[in-house]
Amino acid sequence: MVVTVDKLTKTYIKIREKRAELLSEFKQQDAALSAQLDKIKQALLSHCKEHAVDSVRTSEGLFYRSVKQRYWTSDWESMNAFIMEHDVPHFYEKRLNQTNVKQFLEENPDLVPKGLNVDSEYTVAVRKK
C-alpha cells in the first residue's frame, strides 16, 4: 500500500486539529482547577496569618507558608552600571537572546563569537488548503 503525500498532509492536519481541540479543552479545565487551587491557597494563607503560624499539620497532610521573592529592574541602564561598578556579573543569567543573535549573525556573517554553538534542523510546516 502506497501512502501519498496528499494522504499524509490530510492526516497531519486532522491530527493537528484534534490536538488543538484537546489542548483547548485541557486549558479550560486546567484554568478552572487552578482558580479553585488559588482560592484554597488564600484560605490556607489566611489561616496561617490569623493563627500566627507558618505551618500546620493536619490528618490529611502538612501545609506551610513561605516568602517568595522576585527581583527585577525597571531601569536597565542603572542596573548595568551597578553590576559593573560592584563587579557582580552573576546577577545576569547565562543565556542568549535567540532573535538578536540570529539577526546579528545575518547582518555580520564574518563575525562569529568564539564558543557560539548552532544547532539547525529541518522542520515541516503544513497548511490547510
C-alpha positions in Angstrom: 0.0 0.0 0.0 1.4 3.3 -1.1 0.7 6.3 1.1 0.5 9.5 -0.9 1.7 12.9 0.3 -1.9 14.1 -0.1 -3.0 11.4 2.4 -0.1 12.3 4.7 -1.0 16.0 4.6 -4.6 15.3 5.2 -3.8 13.1 8.2 -1.3 15.6 9.6 -3.9 18.4 9.5 -6.5 16.1 11.1 -4.2 15.1 14.0 -3.1 18.7 14.5 -6.7 19.9 14.7 -7.6 17.2 17.2 -4.6 18.1 19.3 -5.6 21.8 19.2 -9.1 20.8 20.3 -7.8 18.6 23.2 -5.4 21.4 24.2 -8.2 23.9 24.3 -10.4 21.6 26.5 -7.4 21.0 28.8 -6.6 24.7 29.2 -10.2 25.4 30.1 -10.4 22.6 32.6 -6.9 23.5 34.0 -7.8 27.1 34.4 -10.9 26.2 36.4 -8.9 23.9 38.7 -6.2 26.5 39.0 -8.7 29.1 40.1 -10.0 26.6 42.7 -6.5 26.0 44.0 -5.9 29.7 44.3 -9.0 30.1 46.5 -7.8 27.3 48.7 -4.3 28.7 48.9 -5.7 32.1 50.0 -7.8 30.3 52.7 -4.7 28.4 54.0 -2.6 31.6 54.0 -5.4 33.4 55.9 -5.4 30.6 58.4 -1.7 30.9 58.9 -2.0 34.7 59.3 -4.9 34.5 61.7 -3.2 31.9 63.9 0.3 33.4 63.6 1.8 30.1 62.4 4.0 29.2 59.4 3.0 25.5 59.2 0.0 23.3 60.1 -0.1 19.5 60.3 -3.5 18.0 59.6 -4.7 14.5 59.3 -4.6 14.9 55.5 -1.1 16.4 55.3 1.0 19.4 56.0 0.8 22.9 54.7 3.1 25.8 55.3 3.7 29.3 54.1 7.0 30.8 53.0 8.1 34.1 51.5 8.9 34.0 47.8 10.8 37.0 46.5 11.3 38.0 42.8 13.8 40.6 41.7 13.6 42.8 38.6 14.6 46.2 37.4 12.7 49.0 35.6 16.0 50.8 34.9 18.4 48.5 33.0 20.9 51.3 32.4 21.3 52.0 36.1 21.3 48.3 36.9 24.0 47.6 34.4 26.1 50.4 35.9 25.6 49.0 39.4 26.6 45.5 38.2 29.8 46.8 36.6 30.7 49.1 39.5 30.3 46.3 42.1 31.7 43.5 39.9 28.6 41.3 40.2 28.1 39.8 36.7 26.5 36.8 38.3 23.3 39.0 38.6 22.8 38.1 34.9 21.5 34.8 33.6 23.7 32.9 31.2 21.5 32.6 28.1 21.4 34.2 24.7 18.6 36.1 23.1 17.9 33.8 20.1 16.3 36.5 17.9 19.1 39.0 18.5 21.9 36.5 17.9 20.3 35.4 14.7 19.9 38.9 13.5 23.5 39.8 14.4 24.8 36.8 12.5 22.7 37.6 9.5 24.0 41.2 9.4 27.6 40.2 10.2 28.3 36.9 8.6 32.1 37.2 9.1 31.8 37.8 12.8 31.1 34.6 14.8 31.7 34.8 18.6 34.1 32.2 19.9 32.3 29.4 21.7 29.0 30.0 19.9 27.2 26.8 19.1 24.5 26.5 16.5 22.0 23.6 16.2 20.0 23.6 12.9 17.4 21.1 11.8 14.8 21.0 9.1 11.1 21.2 10.1 7.9 20.7 8.2 5.0 23.2 8.2 1.6 22.1 7.0 -1.1 24.5 5.9 -4.7 23.7 5.2 -5.9 24.5 1.7 
